Amino acid sequence: MKLELGYKSSIEVRHEHYRCKVEEAFSMLYISDFHFTAYSGDMVQRLVEKIEELNPDILLLGGDYYDSSTGFYHLCKFMKAISHRRNVFAIAGNHDYFFGIAKTKEVIRENNAYWLEEDSFSLQVNNTIIHIDGNKPQRAKRADINILCLHKPIDLEGYYDHYNVVFAGHLHGSQVVLWQTSKGLYPGRLFYKWNMLKKSVGDCLYLISKGIGDTLPIRYNCKKDIILVNVSS
């Protein structure tokens, strides 16, 4: 077990594999809970380097982008650094409504990313039609692969059949993990139903990130993470 304090702790890449009928493989990277502050310069640099290294076909940004005015500066720096990338989609987290959703939306759009909040987008990657819903589940399959990008994990009863992969964050693994089972990360799981790493229901893979930043930068046995999903036959 490891205690981590401050803003320079390492980030784990969680590798997941989703198998389905596709002509060519592709990858998706989900990053959530940035919580940029005045101390996030090093994090921005490491994060940009990791994105370039992994080179995903689709990049999903899951919200909670900054916690201070200087944190907003680092968000601008981050978005500019990835503005050359295609297929970048962003949704809002609860903190984004506290700190100014309008300017968050503006800087994301200005840097070649699609603002997906309560919206949908369809695209083609390697001959596969992919449909992405942002923070609002829908009851219709619309493509070869259907993705739901959430900030806060929710109960998807009645929706699992409509999605192949679902992403969420928000809970940070509850930041302190004393023990872990197949049901989740504890003691946080005692208070938050979705404090787990993943859940499979039929053909739906539901993945929950522990995020890459915290308003209170203290973690115990709870490594920050981003999720890379490789989709192939």
Phi, psi and omega in degrees: 000149187220133174266130179236126179240144175090201194244004187248019179288158185286162179244130177270138172264115176272117182265125177235152180234125177246122182258130176198178183279102174227148180290319180224146181291154172210168183229153178229136177242126179248127178231131184220162173057064180288310179051048181298140176226191178298341185260015189263007182302315180295321179297318179300313181298314181294324181291316178298317179298320181291321177298316179296322179295315182283327176049060181289154175287329179228133177243123182247124180253120193262015171098178187056070191273327182205157182238006180200170180296322176290329174297325176295322176302318180290328174297315178300318179296318179296311182297321178297322182292335180252010186294343178281348185280148174267160172059051175254128183232142184225143173237171180265150169252175182298324180295331183293332176283334177287320191259359175122083185293328184296313182285334174294312178301319182295313183292329177292314180293324181294341185248037168070021176251154181263127178278108191260005185304116181052036181225178181223157179208138175243140180213167178243129176230120178052048178069011177249129176275124183240132177243131182238128173253141182247114174058018179208099182295146179240160184255026180223132172283131186237359187203183176295318178233129180245125185241141172241123179252111181248160164266298180269126178295139181227164175287124184255027176305125183093352181243345186304323181292347185261355182230145173272314180225135177236135177244145173206168179217238168077318190273346177058022186064010187066009170071333177238119179241116179263330173204160185222137175229181177296342181272343179155190181256127186244150011276355183305325181298337178290336184252331183235115184306324187262017178281075182215175179270321181195163177212139177246128176229108184061235179268005183264127175255116184254116186243132181240120181276150173272359175079172181242000180207163182219146173296318172254106191281066177228128175223148177226116179055038185216079186292138175297147183212160167233156187242121176252121178248121174262125181254125180203169179283000000 
